[in-house]
Amino acid sequence: MEMETEKMDELRHFIGQCRSDPSILDDPSIAFFKSYLQSLGARIPPAAKSESRGMSGTGFDANKTDLEMDYDEGDFVESDVELDESDIVAPDDNPTQKMGDPSIEVTEEKQEAAQMAKSKAVDAMSEGNLDEATDHLTEAIMLNPGSAILYATRATVFVKLKKPNAAIHDADAALQINPDSAKGYKARGMARALLGKWEEAASDLHVASKIDHDEEISMVLKKVEPNARKLEEHRRKYQRLRKEKEKEKAARGQQRQRTAEH
């Protein structure tokens, strides 16, 4: 009976390993092969007392199950990514700011009153009175809930107050009213940066910059982009490694199947 060339190569390789390391034959799983050699008059060197080993010289441990082999050779733990997180703040859970009712009728009088409240908010912001500015903007929003700029402006104040989730809530409202609100994207991007959501922050800030670029966006992107880039490179690296490991695992499975069939 002729053996397949591949099997002959495997046998030749195994015998070569046995020549260089006869202790391989002491593995209990191939005791039948050792007995066969001895029946032919082969002299097997005594086992080393200090070692308990499998077929390590061949790169294969006969005592391992297929599952153990797949775990040892196919799985890995992702390393941490070193990021600059010096500006991250604790999240403000469950934002409680008042939101306007979009179903109400907005008269000219309400629009004028909302504009006056917004002007007061701008003055308060310039003086550093952020809580007061928030109150004025909330008043304006209740009067004119269909104004994207009012929500986006209040989102900006929440960013300054280090309340990123409240800012995101308002920015989302602004963008729902006006999908092209540069101020809405900018505020949301800055808020996401405060939460360490670097890739989402970079995406929002780039959109804001395309709509209406300003220097503040550029300054924030200088901090956000390096972190976002590191995360993207890290993800691509491990996606590539996983694909390689999956191929290796599939190859081992095919090899075991061929071995079992013969």
C-alpha positions in Angstrom: 0.0 0.0 0.0 1.4 3.4 -1.0 1.3 6.3 1.4 0.4 9.7 0.4 3.4 12.0 -0.2 2.1 14.4 2.5 1.9 11.6 5.1 5.3 10.4 4.1 6.7 13.9 4.7 5.0 14.0 8.1 6.4 10.6 9.1 9.9 11.6 7.9 9.7 14.8 10.0 8.5 12.9 13.1 11.3 10.4 12.8 13.8 13.2 12.5 12.4 14.8 15.6 12.7 11.5 17.4 16.4 11.2 16.4 17.2 14.6 17.8 15.1 14.1 20.9 14.4 10.4 21.7 12.4 11.4 24.9 9.5 12.2 22.6 8.9 8.4 22.5 8.2 8.4 26.3 4.9 10.2 25.7 2.1 7.7 26.8 -0.1 8.6 23.8 2.4 7.0 21.4 3.3 4.0 23.6 2.1 1.7 20.8 4.8 3.2 18.5 7.5 2.8 21.0 6.5 -0.9 21.6 6.6 -1.5 17.9 10.1 -0.1 17.6 11.2 -2.3 20.5 9.7 -5.3 18.9 12.0 -4.7 16.0 15.0 -4.6 18.3 15.3 -0.9 18.6 17.1 0.4 21.7 15.2 3.3 23.3 17.1 5.6 25.7 15.7 5.7 29.3 13.3 8.5 30.0 14.7 11.6 31.8 13.3 11.7 35.4 13.2 15.4 35.6 10.9 16.0 32.7 7.3 15.2 32.0 6.7 16.2 28.5 4.5 15.7 25.5 5.6 15.7 21.9 7.1 19.2 22.4 9.9 18.7 19.8 7.3 18.3 17.1 5.4 21.5 18.1 2.4 19.3 19.1 1.2 18.2 22.5 -0.7 14.9 22.3 -2.2 15.5 25.7 -4.0 18.6 24.7 -7.6 18.5 23.4 -8.5 20.3 20.2 -10.3 23.0 22.2 -7.2 23.6 24.4 -5.0 23.9 21.3 -7.4 26.3 19.7 -7.4 28.4 22.8 -3.6 28.4 23.3 -2.8 29.1 19.7 -5.8 31.1 18.4 -6.8 33.5 21.2 -5.1 36.6 22.4 -5.7 39.5 24.7 -5.8 43.0 23.3 -3.3 45.4 24.7 -4.4 48.8 26.1 -4.1 51.9 24.0 -2.2 54.8 25.5 -4.4 57.9 25.2 -4.2 61.4 26.5 -7.3 61.5 28.7 -6.3 64.5 30.8 -9.5 66.5 29.9 -12.0 63.7 30.4 -14.7 64.5 33.0 -17.2 62.3 34.9 -20.4 61.9 33.0 -23.4 63.9 34.1 -26.0 61.1 34.1 -29.7 61.8 33.4 -29.6 65.4 32.1 -32.5 67.4 33.6 -32.7 70.5 31.5 -36.1 71.6 30.2 -36.9 71.0 26.6 -39.3 73.1 24.6 -42.7 71.8 23.2 -42.4 71.8 19.4 -46.2 71.7 19.1 -46.8 75.2 20.5 -47.6 78.2 18.4 -44.7 80.6 18.2 -46.0 84.2 17.8 -43.9 87.2 16.8 -44.1 88.3 20.4 -42.7 85.0 21.6 -39.9 85.2 19.0 -39.0 88.7 20.2 -39.0 87.7 23.8 -36.9 84.6 23.0 -34.4 86.9 21.3 -34.2 89.2 24.3 -33.6 86.2 26.6 -30.8 85.0 24.3 -29.2 88.4 24.4 -29.2 88.3 28.1 -27.6 84.8 28.0 -24.8 86.1 25.7 -24.1 88.9 28.2 -24.1 86.4 31.1 -21.7 84.2 29.2 -19.3 87.0 28.5 -19.2 87.8 32.2 -18.6 84.1 33.1 -22.0 83.6 34.6 -22.7 80.3 33.0 -25.6 79.1 35.2 -27.4 82.4 34.6 -26.8 82.0 30.9 -28.4 78.6 31.0 -31.5 80.0 32.7 -31.9 82.7 30.1 -31.4 80.2 27.2 -33.9 77.8 28.8 -36.4 80.7 28.9 -35.7 81.4 25.2 -36.2 77.7 24.3 -39.5 77.5 26.0 -40.7 80.6 24.1 -39.3 79.4 20.7 -38.7 75.6 20.8 -38.2 75.4 17.1 -34.9 77.3 17.1 -31.9 75.1 16.5 -29.5 78.0 17.4 -31.0 78.2 20.9 -30.4 74.5 21.7 -27.0 74.7 20.1 -26.0 77.7 22.2 -27.2 76.1 25.4 -25.3 73.0 24.5 -22.2 75.2 24.2 -22.8 76.5 27.7 -23.2 72.9 29.1 -19.8 72.1 27.5 -18.3 75.0 29.4 -20.0 73.7 32.6 -18.5 70.2 32.0 -21.9 68.6 31.6 -21.3 66.7 28.4 -24.4 64.5 28.4 -26.6 67.6 28.8 -24.7 69.2 26.0 -25.2 66.2 23.7 -28.9 66.2 24.5 -29.3 69.8 23.4 -27.0 69.3 20.4 -29.1 66.4 19.2 -32.2 68.6 19.5 -30.5 71.3 17.5 -29.4 68.9 14.8 -32.9 67.3 14.6 -34.3 70.8 13.8 -31.4 71.8 11.6 -29.2 68.9 10.3 -26.7 71.5 9.0 -26.1 73.2 12.4 -22.4 73.7 12.6 -22.8 74.9 16.2 -24.7 71.7 17.0 -22.0 69.4 15.6 -19.3 71.5 17.3 -20.9 71.4 20.7 -21.6 67.6 20.4 -18.1 66.9 19.3 -16.6 68.9 22.2 -19.0 67.1 24.6 -18.0 63.7 23.3 -14.4 64.6 23.7 -15.1 65.3 27.4 -16.5 61.8 27.7 -13.5 60.2 25.9 -15.5 59.3 22.8 -12.6 60.3 20.6 -13.7 58.9 17.3 -17.2 60.2 17.5 -15.9 63.5 18.7 -13.5 63.8 15.7 -16.3 62.9 13.3 -18.6 65.7 14.7 -15.8 68.2 14.7 -14.8 67.5 11.2 -18.4 68.0 10.0 -18.7 71.2 12.0 -15.4 72.4 10.4 -16.7 71.7 6.9 -19.9 73.7 7.5 -18.3 76.6 9.3 -14.7 76.4 10.3 -13.3 78.3 13.3 -10.1 78.2 15.3 -11.6 76.6 18.4 -12.5 73.5 16.4 -8.9 73.3 15.1 -7.6 73.5 18.7 -9.9 70.8 19.9 -9.1 68.5 17.0 -5.4 68.7 17.8 -6.2 67.0 21.1 -8.9 64.7 19.7 -7.4 63.4 16.5 -4.3 61.7 17.9 -6.5 59.6 20.2 -9.0 58.9 17.5 -6.2 57.8 15.2 -4.6 55.5 17.8 -8.0 53.8 18.4 -8.6 53.3 14.7 -5.1 51.8 14.2 -5.5 49.6 17.2 -8.9 48.3 15.9 -7.5 47.6 12.4 -4.5 45.8 13.9 -6.6 43.4 15.9 -9.1 42.9 13.1 -6.1 41.8 11.0 -4.8 39.6 13.7 -8.2 38.0 14.3 -8.4 37.2 10.6 -5.0 35.6 10.6 -5.8 33.5 13.7 -9.1 32.4 12.1 -7.1 31.2 9.1 -4.6 29.4 11.3 -7.4 27.8 13.3 -9.2 26.6 10.1 -5.9 25.2 8.8 -5.4 23.2 12.0 -8.9 21.9 11.8 -8.4 20.7 8.3 -5.1 19.1 9.3 -6.8 17.2 12.2 -9.6 16.1 9.9 -7.1 14.7 7.3 -5.2 13.0 10.1 -8.4 11.4 11.5 -9.5 10.2 8.0 -6.2 8.3 7.7 
